[in-house]
Amino acid sequence: MSREPLYAARMAYCGPRGIPLSVFLGWAQADQDAALAWVGYEARRCSSCGYHPDEGPRHAHIDVCPGCVSREAAAQDEDAKVRGAHVHMASGTTGECDRCVTTAAANAGR
């Protein structure tokens, strides 16, 4: 793909959106040009913080998400350090979660 920059640009737009290339090529030329311009514009955006050099100065705020705090705490647990373990959020409290209640009951018998 790197030898064909136009193909790469088209696929950078179409691929992540699930748009078949044949459908994209059926769009009006102005629409294709706008989509490719958008890809080029967004490619300059920082993937970490979202800053874009054309959007002027920015400053940072700190927000603490209780879900992220909980997930990061769980990630420090010994069980989470096993290769292949994934930490994800579940709805409700641990007392309302069937999996948590079952696990707690099983561990209480140890």
C-alpha positions in Angstrom: 0.0 0.0 0.0 2.8 2.4 0.7 3.7 2.5 -3.0 0.2 3.8 -3.8 -0.6 6.7 -1.5 -4.0 7.4 -3.0 -5.1 3.8 -2.4 -3.7 4.0 1.2 -5.6 7.2 1.8 -8.8 5.8 0.5 -8.5 2.7 2.6 -7.5 4.8 5.7 -11.0 6.3 5.3 -13.0 3.3 4.2 -11.5 0.5 6.2 -12.2 1.7 9.7 -15.8 2.7 8.7 -16.5 -0.6 6.9 -17.2 1.2 3.6 -16.4 -1.0 0.6 -13.9 0.7 -1.6 -16.2 0.1 -4.6 -18.9 2.1 -2.8 -16.5 4.9 -2.0 -15.4 5.1 -5.6 -19.0 5.5 -6.6 -19.3 8.7 -4.5 -19.1 12.1 -6.2 -15.5 13.3 -6.6 -16.1 16.2 -4.3 -17.3 13.8 -1.6 -14.3 11.6 -2.0 -12.0 14.6 -1.8 -13.7 15.9 1.3 -13.3 12.4 3.0 -9.7 12.2 2.1 -9.1 15.7 3.3 -10.7 14.8 6.6 -8.3 11.7 6.9 -5.3 14.0 6.3 -6.6 16.5 8.8 -7.3 13.9 11.5 -3.9 12.3 10.9 -2.3 15.4 12.5 -4.4 15.0 15.7 -2.5 13.6 18.7 -3.9 10.1 19.4 -3.2 10.5 23.1 -4.7 13.9 24.0 -6.7 14.9 20.9 -4.7 18.1 20.3 -4.7 19.3 16.8 -2.3 22.1 15.7 -4.9 23.9 13.7 -7.3 24.2 16.6 -5.3 26.7 18.7 -3.9 26.5 22.2 -5.3 24.0 24.8 -4.8 23.4 28.5 -5.5 20.3 30.6 -8.1 19.6 33.2 -8.0 16.6 35.5 -11.1 14.5 35.8 -11.2 11.4 38.0 -13.5 8.7 36.8 -14.7 6.3 39.5 -14.9 3.5 37.0 -11.3 4.0 35.9 -10.2 4.1 39.6 -11.9 0.9 40.3 -10.6 -0.8 37.1 -7.0 0.3 37.8 -7.3 -0.9 41.4 -8.5 -4.3 40.1 -5.6 -4.4 37.7 -3.2 -4.3 40.6 -4.8 -7.5 42.1 -2.7 -10.6 41.8 -5.4 -12.4 39.7 -5.2 -9.6 37.1 -1.4 -10.1 36.7 -1.9 -13.5 35.1 -1.0 -13.6 31.4 -4.2 -13.2 29.4 -6.2 -11.6 32.2 -8.5 -8.7 31.2 -10.0 -6.2 33.6 -13.3 -4.8 32.5 -16.2 -3.0 34.1 -19.5 -4.7 35.0 -22.7 -2.9 35.8 -24.0 -2.4 39.4 -22.3 -3.1 42.6 -20.4 -6.2 43.6 -23.3 -7.2 45.9 -25.6 -7.1 42.8 -23.3 -8.9 40.5 -24.1 -12.7 40.2 -20.4 -13.4 39.2 -19.1 -11.4 42.2 -21.5 -13.0 44.7 -20.7 -16.5 43.4 -17.0 -15.9 43.6 -17.2 -14.3 47.1 -19.2 -17.3 48.3 -16.7 -19.8 46.8 -13.8 -17.9 48.4 -15.5 -17.7 51.8 -15.3 -21.5 52.0 -11.5 -21.5 51.7 
